[in-house]
């Protein structure tokens, strides 16, 4: 009896709560804090595009208001930063090749918009587990509304930057001179002529079509 009592594990959050809830809470708060940082950074990237690339006060204001409303929503979880452990985060050194390069400012904004929506979704889902002390249902609902606002603003921003974002970027790549053609040589795209100065849209014609067009 005494041996069994000695081997009994010390009282823990898991045994007190009867579930994983209390054990997981610090980790959940770390998840929310990390994604809050991602969301804030993404919003700032998008806001700067509206401000400096587009000089669009209305769009910039909408993004700024979203950023401030997000900060207000996070105030429901006091002391969130206390759960931060950057040096102990195993994900800080994990990178992919794709995230290290951007082909245009449109790609920068598209990536920021995706990062914003993903971060807000993570906060929303994990926020549902925070319990009555935080008012998890109301908190998650407020983040959901912010996420939808982010969708709308992101779409407006990419449209203003390039009428279609990724599609425009792809069209720009397709309208680059073929590798087999010397750089100074001009050739005709499907809709306009390319010169060494560049071309904003269209796609290259085949080599035979190009030759015919230059004849």
C-alpha angles and dihedrals in degrees: 000000000000091000091053091048090050091051093049108113118249118263108281139180089257094055093042093051096037089225144052090269099100094040092052098046098087090048092047090052089050089053091050092046093049092048092045088059091049092050094048092048092048091049091051092052090051093045092052090052091054091045104042106019098040104020084219108156095183094052092042090051092051091053092045091051090049090052092051093045088051090054089050092052091051091055086079086076106057118201094018093149091059088075093058117118108170096165091052095047108113091198099063094085097042109101136163127216092239095059092053095064137049123186097203144357087262089061089050091055094044090052091048091050092052091047090051095051093045093049094048091048091052091049091048095050098043090041089065089070097056095093135216095312089073097027093243096191093054092042094052091047092052092051090049091056091049090050092056091048088052091053092054095045092046091053092049091048097051091044091052091048097049118345098251104010107212093032091053091047090051091049089052091053091048090052094058115111114271115261091241091060121083111248097243092053118105121220137175125254121207091267107019145007122274122214130174087273089068142245128253101210147001132064133268118265119231119276090255092051090048092051090049091049093051093047 
